[in-house]
Amino acid sequence: MSFPISARLQDSKTESLKTQHEYLNLLRLRHLQWMTSTDDPDFEEIHQDIAGLIEQITDRYRQLFSARR
């Protein structure tokens, strides 16, 4: 038997997801900043790759937020 999730628990989950999304976006921006401040092309590429991966994750968060409405 399945019980509906209470509104309070749902609100808490949504707030947690939003906080995670914000943190990931800040992390992505930090990697973009580090990417432009390095003289080593290998490190630049690594920061760019990480920023790209984080962007993919935050896009999925946005899809999750849209689906929850």
Backbone as CSV, one residue per row, in Angstrom:
resi,resn,N_x,N_y,N_z,CA_x,CA_y,CA_z,C_x,C_y,C_z
1,MET,0.847,-1.174,0.000,0.000,0.000,0.000,0.890,1.234,0.000
2,SER,0.561,2.171,-0.808,1.360,3.389,-0.920,0.603,4.560,-0.306
3,PHE,1.345,5.367,0.411,0.745,6.533,1.053,1.230,7.788,0.347
4,PRO,0.358,8.760,0.145,0.809,10.006,-0.487,1.800,10.744,0.407
5,ILE,2.758,11.362,-0.222,3.743,12.145,0.524,3.064,13.407,1.042
6,SER,3.302,13.695,2.300,2.670,14.873,2.875,3.193,16.133,2.190
7,ALA,2.392,17.160,2.204,2.769,18.428,1.567,4.028,19.003,2.206
8,ARG,4.152,18.840,3.503,5.326,19.372,4.214,6.602,18.655,3.768
9,LEU,6.533,17.346,3.639,7.682,16.576,3.176,8.005,16.937,1.733
10,GLN,7.003,17.106,0.925,7.198,17.493,-0.473,7.868,18.864,-0.561
11,ASP,7.427,19.811,0.253,8.032,21.144,0.277,9.494,21.067,0.702
12,SER,9.772,20.226,1.682,11.138,20.055,2.165,12.027,19.468,1.076
13,LYS,11.519,18.503,0.353,12.270,17.883,-0.736,12.546,18.906,-1.835
14,THR,11.548,19.684,-2.200,11.714,20.698,-3.232,12.747,21.735,-2.813
15,GLU,12.684,22.172,-1.571,13.649,23.154,-1.061,15.063,22.583,-1.091
16,SER,15.207,21.335,-0.722,16.513,20.677,-0.752,17.053,20.594,-2.182
17,LEU,16.206,20.232,-3.114,16.625,20.156,-4.522,17.042,21.521,-5.052
18,LYS,16.323,22.555,-4.673,16.684,23.908,-5.109,18.033,24.329,-4.537
19,THR,18.277,23.985,-3.274,19.562,24.305,-2.649,20.697,23.576,-3.363
20,GLN,20.485,22.310,-3.677,21.500,21.542,-4.407,21.762,22.159,-5.777
21,HIS,20.707,22.555,-6.453,20.821,23.171,-7.781,21.637,24.458,-7.708
22,GLU,21.353,25.283,-6.712,22.091,26.539,-6.539,23.569,26.281,-6.259
23,TYR,23.853,25.306,-5.405,25.235,24.980,-5.083,25.971,24.489,-6.327
24,LEU,25.349,23.604,-7.076,25.983,23.094,-8.295,26.244,24.212,-9.291
25,ASN,25.327,25.152,-9.404,25.533,26.272,-10.321,26.723,27.122,-9.874
26,LEU,26.851,27.362,-8.572,28.005,28.106,-8.063,29.306,27.351,-8.337
27,LEU,29.270,26.045,-8.172,30.442,25.220,-8.447,30.823,25.292,-9.929
28,ARG,29.825,25.253,-10.795,30.063,25.375,-12.241,30.714,26.711,-12.569
29,LEU,30.197,27.778,-11.978,30.770,29.106,-12.214,32.201,29.199,-11.711
30,ARG,32.492,28.560,-10.590,33.850,28.552,-10.047,34.803,27.858,-11.016
31,HIS,34.380,26.739,-11.586,35.240,26.036,-12.550,35.451,26.861,-13.816
32,LEU,34.438,27.575,-14.234,34.611,28.460,-15.399,35.613,29.567,-15.081
33,GLN,35.558,30.078,-13.865,36.508,31.105,-13.439,37.925,30.531,-13.411
34,TRP,38.081,29.357,-12.828,39.398,28.731,-12.769,39.916,28.411,-14.168
35,MET,39.008,28.040,-15.065,39.381,27.718,-16.434,40.057,28.908,-17.110
36,THR,39.537,30.101,-16.867,40.081,31.292,-17.521,41.289,31.867,-16.803
37,SER,41.578,31.346,-15.599,42.691,31.918,-14.843,43.920,31.008,-14.821
38,THR,43.919,29.968,-15.651,45.070,29.070,-15.673,45.859,29.252,-16.968
39,ASP,47.145,28.993,-16.866,48.006,29.066,-18.049,48.256,27.684,-18.642
40,ASP,47.788,26.656,-17.966,48.014,25.284,-18.396,46.806,24.798,-19.207
41,PRO,46.995,24.503,-20.494,45.874,24.060,-21.326,45.210,22.777,-20.815
42,ASP,45.993,21.895,-20.191,45.401,20.659,-19.653,44.426,20.967,-18.523
43,PHE,44.824,21.861,-17.619,43.927,22.251,-16.527,42.704,23.009,-17.064
44,GLU,42.922,23.834,-18.057,41.803,24.566,-18.662,40.765,23.588,-19.211
45,GLU,41.244,22.564,-19.895,40.330,21.563,-20.464,39.590,20.799,-19.374
46,ILE,40.292,20.459,-18.308,39.660,19.729,-17.201,38.558,20.580,-16.563
47,HIS,38.857,21.846,-16.304,37.838,22.736,-15.713,36.649,22.896,-16.664
48,GLN,36.918,22.993,-17.947,35.836,23.133,-18.927,34.975,21.870,-18.951
49,ASP,35.608,20.709,-18.904,34.860,19.446,-18.876,33.986,19.343,-17.632
50,ILE,34.560,19.686,-16.481,33.800,19.619,-15.229,32.616,20.587,-15.280
51,ALA,32.852,21.797,-15.755,31.767,22.783,-15.863,30.665,22.271,-16.787
52,GLY,31.061,21.624,-17.868,30.074,21.069,-18.796,29.257,19.954,-18.166
53,LEU,29.909,19.092,-17.422,29.190,18.012,-16.739,28.220,18.564,-15.698
54,ILE,28.668,19.542,-14.949,27.796,20.152,-13.942,26.606,20.822,-14.624
55,GLU,26.837,21.432,-15.770,25.732,22.066,-16.501,24.691,21.022,-16.928
56,GLN,25.154,19.857,-17.345,24.223,18.789,-17.702,23.373,18.385,-16.499
57,ILE,24.010,18.307,-15.344,23.282,17.940,-14.125,22.263,19.018,-13.762
58,THR,22.669,20.286,-13.822,21.730,21.359,-13.459,20.587,21.453,-14.468
59,ASP,20.844,21.100,-15.715,19.755,21.037,-16.695,18.731,19.982,-16.294
60,ARG,19.212,18.864,-15.803,18.308,17.802,-15.350,17.504,18.256,-14.125
61,TYR,18.131,19.013,-13.249,17.401,19.580,-12.107,16.274,20.477,-12.611
62,ARG,16.572,21.319,-13.600,15.533,22.208,-14.145,14.386,21.394,-14.743
63,GLN,14.701,20.297,-15.420,13.661,19.432,-15.955,12.810,18.830,-14.835
64,LEU,13.482,18.463,-13.750,12.762,17.907,-12.602,11.825,18.967,-12.004
65,PHE,12.314,20.196,-11.880,11.462,21.266,-11.340,10.255,21.522,-12.240
66,SER,10.473,21.499,-13.536,9.372,21.723,-14.486,8.345,20.605,-14.395
67,ALA,8.801,19.376,-14.239,7.891,18.229,-14.173,7.086,18.210,-12.883
68,ARG,7.605,18.819,-11.830,6.936,18.789,-10.523,5.797,19.783,-10.445
69,ARG,5.697,20.693,-11.388,4.648,21.728,-11.315,3.307,21.196,-11.713
